[in-house]
Amino acid sequence: MKEVITIAQLVVSVVLIILVLLQEKGGGLSGAFGGSEASGFAPRKRGLERLIYFATLAFLILFAVISLANLLIK
């Protein structure tokens, strides 16, 4: 059982890395210090950008759950 969870964690982590790399660049560090026009946690995105954004959030939550399961199962 532990092996299955470890493999699932590896697959989810690779997908999460790909989703983060697919997201649109926001201007580097200038966006973190107020240089970006978008504000808030969910900038106004449409279409594929929105799908990638929410898929990233879903895989982040899934990764956290799998990590906890991997930690708790002996």
Backbone torsions as a table, in degrees:
resi	resn	phi	psi	omega
1	MET	NA	-40.2	-179.8
2	LYS	-62.7	-35.8	-179.9
3	GLU	-65.8	-39.3	179.7
4	VAL	-64.0	-43.4	179.4
5	ILE	-65.7	-39.1	178.8
6	THR	-64.9	-41.8	177.9
7	ILE	-66.1	-41.5	177.4
8	ALA	-62.3	-40.0	178.3
9	GLN	-64.3	-40.2	178.4
10	LEU	-64.4	-44.8	-179.8
11	VAL	-64.4	-45.6	-179.7
12	VAL	-63.8	-37.9	179.4
13	SER	-66.1	-38.8	178.1
14	VAL	-66.0	-43.0	178.3
15	VAL	-63.8	-40.0	179.2
16	LEU	-63.7	-40.7	177.1
17	ILE	-62.5	-43.6	179.8
18	ILE	-63.6	-43.1	-180.0
19	LEU	-64.2	-39.0	178.2
20	VAL	-66.0	-40.4	-180.0
21	LEU	-70.0	-24.9	179.0
22	LEU	-78.5	-17.4	-178.0
23	GLN	-67.7	149.8	-178.0
24	GLU	-66.5	139.7	178.7
25	LYS	-72.0	137.7	-177.2
26	GLY	-103.3	21.7	178.5
27	GLY	95.7	17.3	177.1
28	GLY	72.7	-142.4	-177.5
29	LEU	-72.9	-19.4	-179.7
30	SER	-64.6	-30.0	177.3
31	GLY	-68.9	-28.0	-180.0
32	ALA	-75.1	-22.4	-176.5
33	PHE	-110.5	25.3	173.9
34	GLY	95.7	5.5	-179.6
35	GLY	-81.5	-6.7	-177.6
36	SER	-97.4	149.8	178.4
37	GLU	-76.9	-28.5	-178.6
38	ALA	-77.2	141.3	178.4
39	SER	-135.0	161.1	179.3
40	GLY	89.5	178.5	-177.4
41	PHE	-77.4	-36.0	-177.4
42	ALA	-117.3	91.4	177.9
43	PRO	-61.9	156.3	-178.6
44	ARG	-68.9	106.7	-179.5
45	LYS	-123.8	156.3	178.8
46	ARG	-133.6	154.9	172.7
47	GLY	62.9	-128.4	-174.6
48	LEU	-65.7	-35.9	178.4
49	GLU	-60.8	-41.3	179.3
50	ARG	-66.5	-41.5	178.9
51	LEU	-62.0	-44.6	179.4
52	ILE	-64.8	-38.8	-180.0
53	TYR	-62.4	-49.8	-178.4
54	PHE	-72.2	-31.0	174.9
55	ALA	-66.0	-37.1	176.7
56	THR	-63.2	-43.4	177.6
57	LEU	-63.2	-41.9	-179.8
58	ALA	-64.6	-43.4	179.9
59	PHE	-70.9	-28.9	175.1
60	LEU	-64.5	-45.2	178.0
61	ILE	-65.0	-43.2	178.4
62	LEU	-61.2	-41.1	178.8
63	PHE	-62.9	-41.7	179.2
64	ALA	-64.2	-42.2	179.4
65	VAL	-65.2	-43.9	179.6
66	ILE	-65.4	-37.8	178.4
67	SER	-63.2	-42.7	177.1
68	LEU	-65.0	-41.3	177.9
69	ALA	-62.9	-40.5	178.9
70	ASN	-64.6	-34.4	179.8
71	LEU	-72.9	-38.6	-173.5
72	LEU	-83.9	-28.6	-178.9
73	ILE	-83.8	132.7	-177.2
74	LYS	-99.7	NA	NA
